[in-house]
Amino acid sequence: MHLYNLTLQGQTAINQAIQGNFSGLPKSQQEIVVGRGSALELLQLDTVTGKIKVMCHQDIFGIVRSLLAFRLTAGTRDFIAVGSDSGRIVILQYNPEKTCFERLHQETFGKTGCRRIVPGHYLAGDPRGRALMIGAVERQKLVYIMNRDAEAHLTISSPLEAHKQHTLCYAMVGIDVGFENPTFACLEFDYEDADNDPTGEAAKRTQQTLTFYELDLGLNHVVRKYAEPLTDPGNLLIAVPGGNEGPSGVIVCCENYIVYKNLGDQPDIRCPIPRRRNELDDADRTMLIIATATHKTKNMFFFLIQAENGDIFKVTLETDEDLVTEMKLKYFDTVPPANALCILKAGFLFVAAEFGNHELYQIASLGEGGDDEFSSAMGFGENDAAFFEPHELRSLIPIDSMDSLSPLTDAVIGDIAREDAAQLFTLVGRGARSHMKVLRNGLEISEMAVSDLPGNPNAVWTVKKNIEDQYDSYIVVSFVNATLTLTIGDTVEEASDSGFLPTTPTIGCSMIGDDSLVQIYSEGIRHIRADKRINEWKAPPRRQIVKCAVNRRQVAVALSGGELVYFELDLNGTLNEFTERKLFNADIACMTFSEISEGELNSRFLALGTVDNAVRIISLDPNDMLMPLSTQNLPCPPESILLIDTPNEDGKGVASVHLNIGLQNGCLFRNTVDNVTGAIMDTRTRYLGTRPVKLFKVQVQGRSAILCTSSRSWLLYHFQRRFHLTPLSYANLEYAASFCSNQCAEGVVAISASTLRIIAAEKLGVAFNVQSFEHKMTPRRIAVHPTMPCLVVIETDHAAYTEVTKGLKRNQMAQDVEEMASDETEAALAREIATNLRERKLDERVFGAPRAGYGKWASAISLVSAITGEKHSHFELPQNENAKCLALVQFSKHPDAVMVLVGCGVNEILNSSEVEPSDSNYRPVRGCVYTFHLSPNGDRFDFLHRTETPLPVGAIHDFRGMALVGFGKFLRMYDIGQKKLLAKCENK
Amino acid sequence: MALPGERFHVLAQLEHLQSKYTGTGHADMNRHEWVVNQHRDTRAFQMSHPGMNTYIAVVENESRARTRFNLINRMIQPCGPPPEKHPLDDA
């Protein structure tokens, strides 16, 4: 058996992000390269719209573990070093012409896989780009020397080893030493003594070390220069700019402290990481820095460091000569906790969030002034902590956000919201920033305007007045018995002087020549010159025009009875009928001209579909005018037809011509047309919907794209080197035309029922339109109501407080303050503080939920509408009960009712082997099952009873009118009772 | 090639392997050493795979950076201190 899979949505998590000038653009236009697990992406920032654009997405068929941007001395372009699971170091360069990453070097050093001793996890570069260090979690470190050859190509040396046995590595960074020998700093732990000491003393005694490795460029080898034990274990290193730009050295981010260290006479500068004032957090919990970013200009530098709860601090250093005298920390703002932070020179901060959507902020100020500044010079003692008050965003302005579905805990697929197309309900996120996201296959459409029209419109076009115009001038709407012309300006208003005949429906209209307009209606063709002179061509008596095709120089009309009349614009700007008329056996159903190739005046082909199930390509070459060139037979009559040019990859050479045919049975045929002989080749079919398919040419990313309408609307467009045919996640459209104005460069004006809409597709290349509903804790499991559009969701967080406990804790804190007051004035003050404490509730979605200690659980069960996301019912479990599994059970005793059974653990402890039962906090681990009655119309559930089980419940399943419950190594069958579930049998 | 020193040669090769690949077993390996190696390999695997790291972070409701930090810390002495060496073990 062979199973193939197709990825609908690639990874949306960002594990690594680096900024730099990768495509060699001017200096201020920095780009971001992100590692998304198995793919690399290049992101560019559109500074005008403030949107993030994905320029390139490349699968690497491996796992990206680390990324590093580096440039050679005096270079202007950054290279990308990739540490992966391939056992190789790979150097990439971005090629903006081909929009792909090109491999410059690939040096093998070990086995594949993410292994303990195969380098790839850490990457560090000398700031001058002279050397790279790549390291493993344990033991191995390799240094590569980078240089230029005579042709200025990047060269890489053979690896130099800096291995050390029994040594774990926590972090690695290249120190800025100017042009002295490249030096790298690593946070290491040597476990050799601990491994040989049965008493366990050595493990406690051994300290983490900050180790410096120096690459001697003269001798071509690496020496372990110096190792300094650290009192607090660290997890991150930040390189401080050196040379002429700063004091050099490193900042070690330790638990609770950040410490500046350097070689030489420099004393350690140490500053505690500030904590939030009056937070309900577990007091024993240490502070940890999770992400950092450095900003450096010619005369200043600063760092942004982010703590676990998302608080960002700005770190600056005060220097005296070469020595650092003071380190200052200032609370900046709070953003989602990040895997990586990137500060762009243009003044933006990109936050690649650990969980949930990635955010882009504009840096409006650098957080100067105000309080909440802490300094190493304030003389914090060993156990002193600094406190600050978090605030809403002050220095950052949110600009854009990238959807992320990571981490995805559970999902269901189906047409639950009753929309005729399946939706994916996904549980996404962690803690207070969780969501239920509803994914619908389709492009997200942004709506610019919706306006009601009198009556039911049939068709719409946009027309320019002059060939020089950048934007469209008129919107022409055709009704059953009238035509309405609207001018496009700051507002859209009815136009009276356009020259279009208002009293008849229109079949087609366009600009023709340089500055005249043409309107085709059933009785004739109206040619409106720029000076408002009007030339009319009348259709023969008792014959009507049924279809038409127009471009800048040519007009073709089909008369009823299958007759084709062809016109061409002559040099004086008048329309001349071709001497011959062509008669077909059947009525003409649709027509289109091919696009005018560069350097030519006229279209070369006319494609026309006839009701006898055929499409013909007709030559418009003067030598064989109106001669049929080729025919494509169809399974049913065509409805609409469109010829589109597709330029080659490199933009050079002759474009290929694609013939698109929309059929009445709802299929789309796509063919390639030979642009010399007109032969039709290479047919592809796609079913679009139940209604006849109409095709409309629109603009997407500067290229022709096709909007197809059927029972759903689709967009066929070229993006990132391939064609995408994607449904639109939007109201059904009946007719459309491209729309270009100064507010909207690549829009579409469309008719939907009796409204005129101006819309645009922005998130190209994305398969799903996402709708988000908020949840307060990590959602774990989802179940669907059997008949109604609603869902049951259980959410559980470890190390969290329930709302009830949070209230109690706040109260306790407030009481403590009140009790501490000794006299009357203090008591008044204390009461005020206490009231503040009781009412102080930070928005957990922004600031995160307070962290409780290990083994504390909070859980909730909710009933959510699949359509509106509204919570119909919500049930919070008591503290330390964690909902683990969920099932809808139909008991045979109550055939008309559906029960929701939620299996829980009580007092469960993660990694229980690490907690001693003798611990004072130890409580017996048990389990329980909650039973709820789910109302038949899906608007509520009601708590029935709670059943104790001896162990945490891992699984529940509906089984022959009873519930099958699994816990520990037991499987037990329960039937429903009045006061609890009744155990019926159990496996032995 | 049957060289006279082949027996030692194999031994030397084995020693070379053991020094090159941390965790390679040997005849005198005891239970504790083996288990410790398994644990260290597992922790290194868990912290190296981004998805695995995320998974553990979600379960423990910790940040990914702390999960990673905890996992490396657990590599130091994953199974407690080594057992007392029996005097007869040392040859």
Contacts between the chains, C-beta under 8 A, distances in Angstrom:
chain1	res1	chain2	res2	distance
A	13	B	50	7.2
A	13	B	54	6.9
A	15	B	50	4.4
A	37	B	50	5.7
A	37	B	51	6.7
A	63	B	49	6.7
A	63	B	50	6.9
A	64	B	50	8.0
A	65	B	48	6.3
A	65	B	50	7.5
A	85	B	48	7.8
A	114	B	44	7.7
A	114	B	45	6.2
A	114	B	48	3.5
A	114	B	49	5.4
A	115	B	41	7.7
A	115	B	44	6.9
A	115	B	45	7.6
A	115	B	48	7.6
A	116	B	22	6.8
A	116	B	23	7.2
A	116	B	40	6.2
A	116	B	41	5.5
A	116	B	44	3.7
A	116	B	45	7.6
A	117	B	21	7.0
A	117	B	22	5.1
A	117	B	23	7.8
A	120	B	48	7.9
A	121	B	47	8.0
A	121	B	48	5.6
A	137	B	44	4.6
A	137	B	47	6.8
A	137	B	48	6.6
A	137	B	72	6.9
A	137	B	75	7.5
A	138	B	22	6.3
A	138	B	40	7.3
A	138	B	44	6.6
A	138	B	75	7.3
A	139	B	22	5.7
A	165	B	19	7.6
A	165	B	22	7.3
A	168	B	72	5.7
A	168	B	75	5.7
A	168	B	76	6.9
A	170	B	69	7.3
A	170	B	72	5.8
A	189	B	72	7.7
A	189	B	76	6.1
A	191	B	75	7.6
A	191	B	76	5.0
A	191	B	77	7.0
A	194	B	76	6.2
A	194	B	77	5.4
A	194	B	81	7.5
A	195	B	36	7.5
A	195	B	77	7.9
A	195	B	82	6.2
A	196	B	82	6.8
A	197	B	81	6.4
A	197	B	82	7.3
A	198	B	81	5.4
A	198	B	82	5.4
A	198	B	83	6.2
A	198	B	84	4.7
A	198	B	85	7.1
A	199	B	81	6.5
A	200	B	77	7.6
A	200	B	80	7.0
A	200	B	81	3.7
A	203	B	76	6.4
A	203	B	77	4.8
A	203	B	81	6.6
A	206	B	76	8.0
A	233	B	73	7.5
A	235	B	65	6.5
A	235	B	68	7.7
A	235	B	69	4.4
A	236	B	65	7.5
A	288	B	63	7.2
A	288	B	65	6.3
A	288	B	66	5.3
A	288	B	69	6.7
A	289	B	65	7.6
A	290	B	63	5.0
A	290	B	64	7.3
A	290	B	65	3.6
A	290	B	66	7.3
A	291	B	65	7.1
A	308	B	62	7.8
A	308	B	63	4.5
A	308	B	65	7.3
A	308	B	66	6.3
A	337	B	63	5.4
A	339	B	64	6.4
A	354	B	54	7.6
A	354	B	57	7.2
A	354	B	63	6.3
A	354	B	64	4.9
A	355	B	54	7.7
A	355	B	57	7.9
A	355	B	58	7.5
A	406	B	54	6.6
A	407	B	54	5.3
A	407	B	55	7.3
A	407	B	58	4.9
A	409	B	58	7.1
A	430	B	57	7.4
A	430	B	58	5.2
A	430	B	61	6.8
A	431	B	61	6.1
A	778	B	58	6.4
A	778	B	61	7.0
A	797	B	61	5.2
A	798	B	59	6.9
A	798	B	60	5.9
A	798	B	61	4.4
A	799	B	60	7.3
A	799	B	61	5.0
A	799	B	62	7.7
A	800	B	61	6.5
A	851	B	61	7.9
A	910	B	59	7.0
A	910	B	60	6.2
